[in-house]
């Protein structure tokens, strides 16, 4: 039996740790006959608008999302958020701060070797 109306609600683009650009993600989703996808990049919504634009060509619904990194009891957690506003200034400010902190950590790690 051929499955229809398949969705994938946890996709990362090259705006975080994914391999593909938003355009390529949509092309692959179309090839897989997905009806809806969620872009849930780590700590950013920067790929959402581009993905929505690209998906219109194929009639694929895009759920705007984010995967927020956090810690609890000294353990790393990843919290998925769906239907977020990619223009939300608080989310975008968080993304900028998180990226800056990530760069600082990377620089510290490089100096340790």
BAKE-985400 format. One line per 4 residues: their letters; for each residue x, y, z of N, C-alpha, C. Coordinates in Angstrom, 3 decimals, always signed. Layout:
BAKE-985400
a) X/Y/Z/X/Y/Z/X/Y/Z  ...
//
This chain:
BAKE-985400
xxxx) +0.837/-1.174/+0.000/+0.000/+0.000/+0.000/+0.891/+1.249/+0.000  +0.575/+2.178/-0.841/+1.320/+3.432/-0.913/+0.778/+4.378/+0.141  +1.704/+4.935/+0.950/+1.289/+5.874/+1.981/+1.175/+7.275/+1.384  +0.160/+7.983/+1.831/-0.015/+9.366/+1.389/-0.134/+10.259/+2.606
xxxx) -0.044/+11.541/+2.379/-0.163/+12.530/+3.447/+0.899/+12.368/+4.530  +2.116/+12.016/+4.119/+3.210/+11.894/+5.063/+3.742/+13.267/+5.434  +4.245/+13.382/+6.674/+4.812/+14.632/+7.149/+6.122/+14.344/+7.882  +6.954/+15.367/+8.022/+8.172/+15.284/+8.833/+8.233/+16.568/+9.645
xxxx) +8.122/+16.446/+10.955/+8.041/+17.618/+11.816/+9.333/+17.908/+12.580  +10.459/+17.438/+12.058/+11.742/+17.713/+12.721/+12.848/+17.717/+11.667  +12.965/+18.829/+10.963/+13.961/+18.953/+9.899/+14.898/+20.115/+10.207  +16.190/+19.867/+10.024/+17.200/+20.910/+10.185/+17.767/+21.261/+8.812
xxxx) +18.012/+22.536/+8.601/+18.644/+22.994/+7.369/+20.110/+23.329/+7.663  +20.784/+23.840/+6.648/+22.165/+24.253/+6.855/+22.262/+25.577/+7.617  +21.137/+26.084/+8.099/+21.168/+27.250/+8.979/+21.532/+26.839/+10.401  +21.513/+25.524/+10.677/+22.061/+25.011/+11.937/+22.942/+23.819/+11.587
xxxx) +22.565/+22.617/+11.953/+23.453/+21.478/+11.698/+22.954/+20.539/+10.608  +22.022/+20.988/+9.777/+21.554/+20.184/+8.654/+22.499/+20.304/+7.466  +22.344/+19.405/+6.529/+23.213/+19.397/+5.348/+22.684/+20.247/+4.199  +21.365/+20.391/+4.114/+20.766/+20.989/+2.933/+20.257/+22.407/+3.178
xxxx) +20.296/+23.186/+2.106/+19.700/+24.518/+2.120/+18.176/+24.356/+2.209  +17.474/+25.431/+2.576/+16.007/+25.344/+2.579/+15.439/+24.887/+1.233  +15.989/+25.382/+0.140/+15.507/+24.984/-1.181/+15.691/+23.479/-1.406  +16.847/+22.957/-1.037/+17.118/+21.521/-1.212/+16.231/+20.680/-0.290
xxxx) +15.981/+21.151/+0.918/+15.086/+20.447/+1.840/+13.710/+20.290/+1.201  +13.211/+21.354/+0.595/+11.898/+21.318/-0.047/+11.914/+20.375/-1.246  +12.982/+20.401/-2.027/+13.081/+19.486/-3.174/+13.043/+18.029/-2.717  +13.764/+17.715/-1.660/+13.768/+16.345/-1.128/+12.388/+15.991/-0.573
xxxx) +11.774/+16.921/+0.151/+10.431/+16.678/+0.681/+9.441/+16.389/-0.439  +9.552/+17.124/-1.524/+8.686/+16.889/-2.677/+8.939/+15.512/-3.277  +10.207/+15.167/-3.415/+10.560/+13.854/-3.969/+10.009/+12.725/-3.098  +9.993/+12.956/-1.779/+9.461/+11.953/-0.850/+7.946/+12.027/-0.713
xxxx) +7.344/+12.976/-1.456/+5.899/+13.169/-1.456/+5.349/+13.561/-0.077  +6.137/+14.351/+0.662/+5.665/+14.847/+1.950/+4.653/+15.968/+1.722  +3.635/+15.995/+2.529/+2.597/+17.025/+2.429/+2.908/+18.214/+3.331  +3.638/+17.966/+4.418/+3.988/+19.037/+5.348/+5.325/+18.725/+5.993
xxxx) +6.071/+19.793/+6.298/+7.348/+19.669/+6.992/+7.434/+20.775/+8.038  +8.231/+20.535/+9.058/+8.519/+21.584/+10.041/+10.019/+21.834/+10.020  +10.389/+23.086/+9.900/+11.793/+23.475/+9.977/+12.071/+23.802/+11.439  +12.921/+23.002/+12.064/+13.208/+23.134/+13.496/+14.715/+23.213/+13.714
xxxx) +15.337/+24.189/+13.082/+16.772/+24.369/+13.259/+17.099/+24.676/+14.713  +18.333/+24.350/+15.091/+18.801/+24.618/+16.449/+18.919/+26.119/+16.684  +18.127/+26.614/+17.606/+18.258/+27.961/+18.156/+18.150/+29.078/+17.122  +17.451/+28.832/+16.034/+17.234/+29.873/+15.034/+16.003/+29.554/+14.187
xxxx) +15.365/+30.614/+13.724/+14.262/+30.477/+12.771/+14.659/+31.074/+11.423  +15.950/+31.272/+11.211/+16.417/+32.006/+10.031/+16.096/+31.335/+8.694  +15.821/+30.039/+8.680/+15.529/+29.344/+7.422/+14.038/+29.234/+7.126  +13.210/+29.612/+8.061/+11.771/+29.376/+7.934/+11.157/+30.114/+6.744
xxxx) +11.388/+31.404/+6.635/+10.745/+32.196/+5.585/+11.171/+31.711/+4.199  +12.453/+31.453/+4.024/+12.937/+30.947/+2.730/+12.311/+29.598/+2.401  +12.185/+28.740/+3.402/+11.594/+27.418/+3.174/+10.125/+27.548/+2.774  +9.392/+28.414/+3.450/+7.984/+28.632/+3.109/+7.862/+29.103/+1.665
xxxx) +8.707/+30.025/+1.278/+8.695/+30.536/-0.095/+8.962/+29.412/-1.105  +9.979/+28.604/-0.844/+10.320/+27.508/-1.766/+9.225/+26.443/-1.822  +8.570/+26.193/-0.694/+7.565/+25.128/-0.617/+6.288/+25.457/-1.369  +6.012/+26.739/-1.585/+4.799/+27.126/-2.299/+4.752/+26.507/-3.692
xxxx) +5.901/+26.380/-4.312/+5.996/+25.807/-5.660/+5.426/+24.385/-5.714  +5.560/+23.654/-4.619/+5.148/+22.251/-4.580/+3.871/+22.022/-3.774  +3.342/+23.064/-3.170/+2.144/+22.900/-2.344/+2.412/+22.177/-1.041  +3.639/+22.291/-0.527/+4.000/+21.657/+0.735/+3.786/+22.666/+1.861
xxxx) +3.086/+22.241/+2.894/+2.881/+23.105/+4.052/+4.143/+23.112/+4.908  +4.546/+24.285/+5.367/+5.709/+24.414/+6.238/+5.261/+24.920/+7.598  +5.576/+24.150/+8.627/+5.312/+24.561/+10.000/+6.572/+25.258/+10.502  +6.473/+26.533/+10.865/+7.648/+27.236/+11.366/+7.973/+26.775/+12.784
xxxx) +9.218/+26.348/+12.980/+9.595/+25.833/+14.288/+10.998/+26.227/+14.686  +11.391/+25.726/+15.832/+12.726/+25.964/+16.377/+13.029/+24.837/+17.365  +14.283/+24.488/+17.485/+14.722/+23.545/+18.514/+15.640/+24.321/+19.452  +15.128/+24.604/+20.629/+15.861/+25.428/+21.594/+16.706/+24.540/+22.490
xxxx) +17.965/+24.908/+22.623/+18.881/+24.190/+23.502/+18.761/+24.740/+24.912  +18.776/+23.844/+25.877/+18.674/+24.241/+27.272/+19.385/+23.193/+28.121  +19.434/+23.437/+29.416/+19.980/+22.436/+30.341/+19.036/+22.294/+31.523  +19.015/+21.102/+32.066/+18.234/+20.797/+33.258/+18.967/+19.711/+34.016
xxxx) +19.207/+19.931/+35.279/+19.968/+18.977/+36.095/+21.296/+18.600/+35.437  +21.967/+19.614/+34.891/+23.275/+19.458/+34.242/+23.228/+18.576/+32.997  +22.053/+18.420/+32.423/+21.896/+17.644/+31.186/+21.362/+18.555/+30.100  +21.878/+18.352/+28.901/+21.416/+19.153/+27.773/+20.053/+18.674/+27.309
xxxx) +19.169/+19.633/+27.064/+17.833/+19.338/+26.557/+17.623/+20.096/+25.255  +16.840/+19.518/+24.389/+16.437/+20.183/+23.156/+14.916/+20.211/+23.160  +14.373/+21.421/+23.147/+12.935/+21.611/+23.246/+12.414/+22.088/+21.893  +11.482/+21.325/+21.323/+10.914/+21.685/+20.030/+9.740/+22.638/+20.209
xxxx) +9.751/+23.699/+19.419/+8.645/+24.642/+19.414/+8.070/+24.710/+18.005  +6.759/+24.704/+17.916/+6.090/+24.727/+16.615/+5.197/+25.958/+16.490  +4.972/+26.365/+15.255/+4.139/+27.519/+14.917/+4.687/+28.791/+15.570  +6.024/+28.908/+15.552/+6.661/+30.121/+16.070/+6.685/+31.185/+14.976
xxxx) +6.734/+32.413/+15.382/+6.791/+33.532/+14.455/+8.254/+33.825/+14.129  +8.681/+33.584/+12.889/+10.090/+33.813/+12.547/+10.496/+35.283/+12.596  +9.542/+36.179/+12.730/+9.827/+37.606/+12.844/+9.793/+38.089/+14.297  +9.542/+37.193/+15.236/+9.442/+37.563/+16.644/+10.788/+38.092/+17.141
xxxx) +10.790/+39.317/+17.632/+12.047/+39.961/+18.025/+12.708/+39.262/+19.216  +11.930/+38.708/+20.137/+12.526/+38.024/+21.290/+13.227/+36.737/+20.862  +12.600/+35.988/+19.971/+13.232/+34.764/+19.473/+14.486/+35.107/+18.683  +14.412/+36.129/+17.866/+15.575/+36.509/+17.063/+16.714/+37.041/+17.931
xxxx) +16.398/+37.748/+19.001/+17.426/+38.232/+19.930/+18.082/+37.035/+20.636  +17.258/+36.075/+21.071/+17.792/+34.847/+21.676/+18.738/+34.157/+20.708  +18.337/+34.055/+19.448/+19.168/+33.388/+18.443/+20.522/+34.074/+18.296  +20.519/+35.401/+18.272/+21.773/+36.154/+18.153/+22.671/+35.913/+19.357
xxxx) +22.090/+35.950/+20.555/+22.872/+35.721/+21.770/+23.423/+34.305/+21.815  +22.594/+33.337/+21.414/+23.035/+31.946/+21.435/+24.175/+31.728/+20.438  +24.066/+32.323/+19.257/+25.121/+32.203/+18.255/+26.420/+32.830/+18.759  +26.322/+33.978/+19.385/+27.515/+34.639/+19.923/+28.169/+33.770/+20.998
xxxx) +27.356/+33.190/+21.871/+27.882/+32.305/+22.919/+28.527/+31.053/+22.316  +27.922/+30.514/+21.275/+28.472/+29.337/+20.609/+29.843/+29.650/+19.999  +29.994/+30.836/+19.418/+31.287/+31.240/+18.839/+32.350/+31.375/+19.919  +31.972/+31.937/+21.065/+32.921/+32.069/+22.178/+33.385/+30.692/+22.643
xxxx) +32.444/+29.759/+22.789/+32.804/+28.387/+23.204/+33.722/+27.732/+22.192  +33.445/+27.935/+20.908/+34.290/+27.344/+19.862/+35.699/+27.911/+19.913  +35.807/+29.221/+20.129/+37.134/+29.836/+20.225/+37.899/+29.307/+21.436  +37.220/+29.137/+22.569/+37.867/+28.588/+23.756/+38.343/+27.162/+23.518
xxxx) +37.504/+26.371/+22.827/+37.879/+24.988/+22.531/+39.089/+24.936/+21.610  +39.183/+25.868/+20.685/+40.322/+25.894/+19.760/+41.614/+26.253/+20.476  +41.550/+27.109/+21.469/+42.756/+27.498/+22.184/+43.220/+26.433/+23.171  +42.362/+25.477/+23.513/+42.731/+24.399/+24.432/+43.642/+23.372/+23.775
x) +43.619/+23.279/+22.447/+44.397/+22.235/+21.763/+45.799/+22.677/+21.464
//
